Amino acid sequence: MTACETADRQYDAILLVSFGGPEGRDDVIPFLENVLRGKNVPRERMLEVAEHYYHFDGISPINAQCRALLAAMQQELSQHGIDLPVYWGNRNWNPLLPDTLAEMKAAGIRRALAFVTAAYGSYSSCRQYREDIENAQLAVGEDASVVDKIRAFYNHPDFVAAGSDTVAAALNQIEADRRTDVHIVFTAHSIPNSMSDTSDYVAQMTEASRLVADSVGVDAEHWQLVYQSRSGPPQVPWLEPDVCDHLRDLRQQGVRDVVVMPIGFLSDHMEVLYDLDEEAQALCQEIGLNMVRAATVGTHARFITMIRKLIEERLNGTAPEAVGEYGASHDVCPLDCCPRPQRPARP
């Protein structure tokens, strides 16, 4: 059975869209130049970030994780009678979106449903991906596949359940008699204030953190959303507090144990491995703070179930699921959704 039709749309493929990452030392600089093209990031900062990749032989785990996610999606869809091919295209590194859309055009794909590996709304995690798809369609030219993006899913019950499982597993690594005093540190990628001010990024991230904390029985006094991986110039305001500053503050308050949960990331890619597993962990060892890092949702069974359900919402018109204070996000982004942040005027 092929479940691929709604009242006004028919889909003949699924498109997995992700960020992309280098898979060798020679890829690192070209990849970062793709990431930073058109952005006001000093080259010195780019070279600093490049060293993070060289620390892992220039290999980001994100592409391998996308391959695992792709395989899990294909299996889940097949098991539930959704007989559609799943393609994969990246924003910044191979397989690049223009190449993937060219492959889809050659295969006769008319309309695809895109699952973007970003749970939250902001320019960089929503509109920019839609712009990337549009630019890829222009590059492919006439008869390029129409692509519709699946909605944001930060408050989907299966996403919350998957995150709660990873936090619970991390909490279980802390001695039982100390768990009541553990603080959960939820982290998200910092973005410029000018970007957060025109999106629901902070509100959605905060709500996802609250839902996970509530699910594992942690009260509001024992969790905090903080930020990591800032890359902009110091004179431009970005979201704070920084994760390392927050960890220092917790230790000064007498906290002995923390679970760090990168809720803003779906997989354990470079920002997670370097900024948390390396830098934050080293800081915690220095200041005597026991840190356990919770896994990202990756290919957790509930996360894969969520992807299939989101696809079914669009294919079959099933009711959208959401928990917490907000309803399900819109399917079609308004024209003014997550606008490109304005650069500050030069002095």
Summary of the structure (lengths in Angstrom):
residues: 347
radius of gyration: 20.2
end to end distance: 61.8
largest distance: 64.4
contacts: 1154
relative contact order: 0.16
helix: 45%
strand: 15%
